[in-house]
C-alpha cells in the first residue's frame, strides 16, 4: 500500500496573546493520497488557513505532527497560492513565474522552458514582459498559479485563490487550474467558501467545525472527470451534497453563536 502524500496526526494549534489562549485547531488527523485534490470548507475563523500555513512551514503546530512524502530529491515540499498579494511587484510576469526555479539555481535553459510552458498554459505568454501593476486581478492569479506549478512542488496549497474575482474570471481560472492539475496530478489542498467551487474541483471535501477547528465529516465527489460547472449543477447527487454541506455550515455558524 502506498504511503499517503500528506499524513497529519493529532495536530493542535493554540495561539497565545496577552495571557489569553485561543485554540485554532484541535486534534486534526487526516491522510491525503498522492495526486488527490482536497477542498477544505468550514465557517470563517475555523482554522483552515492556519492548517495550510502549518503545512507550508509558516506556523508551527502546538502539538501533533505532519509529514509530506518527498518522492523527488531537490523538489520543494510545497508551494502556496494566496487569495491576493501573491505576485512580486518589481518583477515581470515572466520573472515572477521563474522566481522559484531561479532560487533553486536550476539550469537556465530548463528555467526558460518551464516558464514558457506554464505561461502558455495560463494564457499569459503574450504578457510575459509586463509588470503586475499592468495586470488585472485575474491575470495576477494566473501568474501565481503558473509560478506554483512551474516550481514543481510535492504538494500545492491554495488559500481561496479565486475569492476576489468576478464570476466569469472565477469560472475561467477554475477550468485552467483543473486542466493543469489533470496533467501534473499534483496533490492539492484548496480552501474555499464556495460549495459550487468545492464540488467542481474536489476528489474529497473535508468539512470543518467552527473554532476550534476539527475535521468532522467528509464528502467523496465521484462525478466523473473532466467535469464542468454545468454538470455539477445539473447532477441530482451533487445537488444533494450541496444541501448537506450548506446545512453543515449553517449548523456550525449557529452553534458557534450559541456557544459564544
C-alpha positions in Angstrom: 0.0 0.0 0.0 1.3 3.5 -0.9 2.2 5.9 1.8 -0.1 8.9 2.0 1.3 12.0 0.4 0.3 14.1 3.4 -0.2 12.5 6.9 -1.4 14.6 9.8 -1.7 13.2 13.2 -3.4 14.8 16.3 -2.4 18.3 15.2 -3.4 21.1 17.5 -2.6 24.8 17.3 -3.0 27.2 20.2 -2.3 30.9 19.9 -1.3 32.9 23.0 -1.7 36.6 23.3 -1.6 38.8 26.4 -2.2 36.0 28.8 -5.1 34.5 26.8 -5.1 31.4 24.7 -7.2 30.6 21.6 -7.3 27.1 20.2 -7.4 27.4 16.4 -7.1 23.7 15.5 -7.9 20.7 17.7 -6.8 17.2 17.1 -6.6 17.1 13.3 -5.8 13.7 11.9 -6.1 13.1 8.1 -4.3 11.3 5.3 -4.2 12.7 1.7 -3.3 10.4 -1.2 -0.8 11.3 -3.8 -2.5 13.3 -6.6 -5.7 13.9 -4.6 -7.5 17.2 -4.9 -8.9 18.1 -1.4 -11.1 21.1 -0.6 -11.5 22.4 2.9 -14.8 24.1 3.8 -15.8 25.5 7.2 -17.1 28.6 8.9 -14.9 31.8 8.9 -12.3 31.6 11.7 -12.3 27.8 11.9 -8.5 27.4 11.3 -8.4 26.5 7.6 -5.7 29.0 6.7 -3.8 28.1 9.9 -3.7 24.5 8.8 -2.3 25.4 5.4 0.2 27.7 7.0 1.4 24.9 9.2 1.8 22.6 6.2 3.7 25.4 4.4 6.0 25.7 7.4 4.9 29.2 8.1 3.5 28.2 11.5 4.5 25.5 14.0 1.9 23.1 15.5 1.5 23.3 19.3 1.1 19.5 19.5 0.9 16.7 16.9 2.8 16.2 13.7 2.6 16.0 9.9 4.7 14.5 7.2 4.9 15.2 3.5 6.2 12.3 1.5 9.0 13.5 -0.7 9.3 11.5 -3.8 11.9 13.5 -5.7 15.1 14.8 -4.2 15.6 18.5 -4.6 11.9 19.2 -5.3 10.4 21.8 -2.9 7.9 20.3 -0.4 5.2 22.8 -1.1 4.1 26.0 -2.9 1.3 28.2 -1.6 -1.1 30.4 -3.6 -2.8 33.1 -1.6 -6.0 35.0 -2.2 -4.1 38.1 -3.2 -0.7 39.8 -2.9 1.0 36.7 -4.3 3.0 38.4 -7.1 6.2 40.3 -6.6 5.5 43.8 -7.9 9.1 44.7 -9.1 9.4 41.5 -11.3 7.8 41.0 -14.7 5.2 38.3 -15.3 8.0 36.0 -16.7 10.3 36.7 -13.8 7.6 36.0 -11.3 6.9 32.6 -12.8 10.6 31.8 -12.9 11.3 33.0 -9.4 11.1 29.7 -7.5 13.2 27.9 -10.2 15.9 30.6 -10.1 16.0 30.3 -6.3 16.8 26.6 -6.8 19.7 27.5 -9.1 18.4 25.3 -11.9 19.9 25.4 -15.4 18.9 28.5 -17.3 17.6 26.6 -20.3 15.3 24.5 -18.0 14.0 27.6 -16.3 13.3 29.2 -19.6 11.5 26.1 -21.0 9.4 25.6 -17.8 8.5 29.3 -17.5 7.4 29.5 -21.2 5.3 26.3 -20.8 3.3 27.5 -17.8 2.9 31.0 -19.2 1.3 29.4 -22.3 -0.8 27.1 -20.1 -2.4 30.1 -18.3 -2.7 32.3 -21.4 -0.1 34.8 -20.3 2.7 34.2 -22.9 1.8 37.5 -24.7 2.1 39.4 -21.4 5.4 38.0 -20.2 7.2 41.3 -20.1 4.5 43.2 -18.2 4.7 44.1 -14.5 1.9 43.2 -12.0 0.6 46.8 -11.9 -0.3 46.4 -15.5 -2.4 43.3 -14.9 -6.0 42.6 -13.8 -6.7 40.7 -10.6 -7.4 37.5 -12.7 -4.2 37.8 -14.6 -2.2 38.2 -11.3 -3.8 35.0 -10.0 -2.8 33.3 -13.3 0.8 34.4 -12.5 0.6 32.9 -9.0 -0.8 29.6 -10.3 1.8 29.4 -13.1 4.6 30.0 -10.6 3.4 27.4 -8.2 3.1 24.7 -10.8 6.4 25.7 -12.5 8.2 25.2 -9.2 7.1 21.6 -9.3 6.4 21.2 -5.5 5.4 17.9 -3.8 2.1 19.5 -2.8 0.2 22.6 -3.7 -1.6 24.7 -1.0 -4.2 27.2 -2.2 -6.0 29.6 0.1 -9.1 30.9 -1.6 -7.2 31.9 -4.7 -10.3 32.9 -6.7 -12.4 34.5 -3.9 -11.7 38.1 -5.0 -12.6 37.5 -8.7 -15.8 38.1 -10.5 -17.8 35.1 -11.6 -16.6 35.0 -15.2 -12.9 35.1 -14.2 -13.5 32.6 -11.5 -15.0 30.0 -13.9 -12.2 30.5 -16.4 -9.5 30.1 -13.8 -11.1 27.1 -12.2 -11.1 25.5 -15.6 -7.5 26.4 -16.3 -6.5 25.1 -12.8 -8.2 21.7 -13.5 -6.6 21.4 -16.9 -3.1 21.9 -15.4 -3.8 19.7 -12.4 -5.1 16.9 -14.7 -1.7 16.9 -16.5 0.5 17.2 -13.4 -1.6 15.3 -10.9 -0.3 17.4 -8.0 -1.6 16.8 -4.5 -3.7 19.9 -3.8 -5.2 21.3 -0.6 -7.6 24.1 -1.5 -9.5 26.4 0.8 -12.8 27.8 -0.4 -16.1 29.2 1.0 -17.9 28.3 -2.3 -19.7 25.0 -2.2 -20.0 25.0 -6.0 -16.3 25.5 -6.4 -15.5 22.6 -4.0 -17.9 20.3 -5.8 -16.3 21.2 -9.2 -12.7 20.8 -8.1 -12.6 18.1 -5.4 -12.0 14.4 -5.1 -12.9 14.9 -1.4 -14.3 17.8 0.6 -13.3 18.0 4.3 -15.8 19.7 6.4 -14.5 21.7 9.4 -16.2 22.7 12.6 -16.3 26.2 14.0 -13.5 27.2 16.3 -11.6 25.2 17.5 -11.4 23.7 14.0 -11.8 20.0 13.7 -12.4 17.7 10.7 -15.9 16.4 11.4 -17.1 15.0 8.1 -16.0 14.4 4.5 -17.8 14.2 1.2 -16.4 12.0 -1.6 -17.1 13.6 -5.0 -17.4 10.8 -7.6 -18.8 12.8 -10.5 -16.5 11.7 -13.4 -13.7 13.9 -14.7 -13.4 16.1 -16.7 -16.3 17.9 -15.3 -17.7 21.4 -15.6 -20.0 23.7 -13.5 -23.0 22.9 -15.7 -22.6 19.2 -15.0 -22.1 19.8 -11.3 -25.3 21.9 -11.1 -27.4 19.5 -13.2 -26.4 16.4 -11.2 -29.0 15.3 -8.6 -26.4 13.8 -6.3 -24.3 16.9 -6.4 -27.4 19.0 -5.6 -28.0 16.7 -2.6 -24.4 17.1 -1.4 -24.6 20.9 -1.9 -27.6 21.0 0.5 -25.8 18.7 3.0 -22.7 21.0 3.0 -24.9 24.1 3.3 -26.7 22.6 6.3 -23.3 21.8 7.9 -22.1 25.3 7.5 -25.4 26.8 8.8 -25.4 24.5 11.8 -21.8 25.3 12.7 -22.3 29.0 12.4 -25.5 28.9 14.5 -23.8 26.6 17.0 -20.8 28.9 17.4 -23.2 31.8 18.2 -24.9 29.8 20.9 -21.6 28.7 22.4 -20.3 32.2 22.2 
